[in-house]
Amino acid sequence: MIKFLKLFVFLLNHPQVGKYKKIIFVGFPILYLIMPDLIPGIIDDLIIIIIGFLAFTKIAQKDVKVPKDSKTNGDDDVIDVDAKVIKDE
C-alpha cells in the first residue's frame, strides 16, 4: 500500500505525465466524491476512487521515460564490464 502511494504521488507530480490523464483519472473520481450521491452510501465513492487511481498509475507509468544511460540506484543487479581481447602467441 505504501509503495502504491509513493508511486501515485510520484506520477502525480511528474512533468512527463499528461495533464489530461491527471484530470480524468484523479480529478473526476475526487469530483464524484464531492458531488451529491446518486447512490446512497460511501461504497460506490470508494470503488470509483480506487478504480480511477489504479487506472492512473497503470497508464501514467507508460509516460515516464527513463534515459538509457541513467545510473541504477542499487536495486537492480547490473554487471558492468570493460573487456579487451589479448592475442596469445
Secondary structure, DSSP 4 states (H G I P E B T S, - for coil): -HHHHHHHHHHHH-TTS-HHHHIIIIIHHHHHHHSPPSSSSSHHHHHHHHHHHHHHHHHHTTT----TTPPP-SSS-------------
